[in-house]
Amino acid sequence: MKKLCLVLLLVSFTSFSQEIALVKYRGGGDWYANPTALSNLIRFCNSNINTTITSKPATVEPDSPELFSYPFVHMTGHGNVIFSPSDVQNLQKYLKGGGFLHIDDNYGMNEYIRKEIRKIFPNKELVEIPATHTIFQKPYLFAHGLPKIHEHDGKRPQAFGIFIDNRLVLLYTFECDLGDGWEDPEVHNDPAAVREKALKMGANIIHYIFNN
């Protein structure tokens, strides 16, 4: 029965249109940070890597049945995150069944989100993803791994992941500010080359989701 449920979940992801969502979590953190980021990433991907993602991202709560409508969900913020038992159970089913969660620490989220990730995967550790992983290789090459978008305290950017059967199901980007680089140009006044670098890395994530 467990194998049948897993197969049904995997099939369900292929039956939906290409649509992605922002996670509205609880705990007081600003889940709504970077309001223009996902829309710009979608536009970039549809123009450059031949995706056909719905132009407006959805918003979904982690315990909602609607979570299973999206092969990719993104969450960000600067503060506290709390996953309830129902959130944890739903996220476990979602990720084990073929879904993908990208968490982008917008500086200030790290001390909270790591504890919540342990709730979802109590028997797994976040591992640093090497630059040789396919997510950094195509369609754009990032020979040194995760790029640095905004500098805050001199620390290097790191990409951490949770893998199930060698499939990356959770990506945690840290000391990077990737989502800030996806925002409208006037929000952070980033140089065009920095925004392009951020968007290309985002496109690699999306490419990985829809091709693995």
Secondary structure, DSSP 8 states (H G I E B T S, - for coil): -HHHHHHHHHHHHHTS-S-EEEE--BSS--TT-STTHHHHHHHHHHHHS-----SS-EEE-TT-GGGGG-SEEEEEESS--B--HHHHHHHHHHHHTT-EEEEEE-SS-HHHHHHHHHHH-TT---EE--TTSGGGTSSS--TTSS---S-SSS---EEEEEEETTEEEEEEEESS-HHHHHS-HHHH---HHHHHHHHHHHHHHHHHHHH-
